Amino acid sequence: MIMVSFVFNSDMACHIDGFIAAVAHTHVLREGPVTGRAADVIAAANTAAEVALRLVKPGKKVIICKQFILITRHFEFRTLIFVCL
């Protein structure tokens, strides 16, 4: 059951001729500005995505686990184990 202030994620992807295109968005069902923990979740996800994009370079091995952990600690969340495998 979806309730007011419910935070959910929608993902879409397609695979065409060997190329993958994927997109994901976080949504909050409510009227007015998003505040509190819901706003923190969105800010943490956006920060993690921006950090990952800035660290990834062609030909460079990048491990973003440490940065994700630092971001989640800053927002007072816990990192899921599968993120850091």
N, C-alpha and C positions, 0 to 999 in steps of 0.2 A: 504494500500500500504506500503510495506516495503522499507525503504530508508537506505542509508549509515549512519552509526553510530546509527542505530535503536537498542534500548535495549529491549529485550523481554525475557520472562520466559517460560520455557517448564516444565510441570508437568506430571508425569506418576505414576500410582498406580495400585495395584491389591489386590484382597481380595481372599485368598485361605484357606479353612478350618478354618475360624475364625481369621486368621492372616492377617494383612495389611502390605504391603510393599509400600513405597512411596519415590519418589525422585524428586527433582526439580533443575533446573539449570538456571542461568541467562546468556544470550548470548548477545554479541554486534557484529553487522555486520559491520566490517570495516577491512581495512588492516593496519598493524602496531599495536603499543601498544595503549591500551585504556587510555585516559587521561580525565581530566576535570570532569564534573558532572557524566558522565557515569562510570568513575573509582570510584568516591565517592559512587555511588549507589551500585556497586558491593562490595566495601569494607565495607559499612554499613551492607549489607545483610549478608556477611560472618562473620563480628564481632558479629552480633545479633545471628546467628546460633551457633557460638562458645560459646557465653555466655550462651545461653539456654542449650546447651549440658553439660556445666560444672556445672550448677545450679541444674539440674534434678538429684535427687537421689531417690532410692527406699524407699518408705514409708514416704517421706518428701513432704509436700505441698509447692509448689513453685509458686510464682507469679512473672513473668518476665516482667510485664508491665513497671515497673519503670526503669528497665535496658534498655528496648527497647527505651523508651522515652529519656533517657540519651544518648544513641548511636545516635539516629536520630538528637538530638540537636547538638551533637558534629560534625556531618557531615552537619549540617544546612539543615535538612529535617524536614518535619512534620510527626508525627505518625498518621496513620489512626485510627479512633475511634474503628473499629471492632477488631483491634489487642489487645486492652486493656479491652475488656469486660470480 
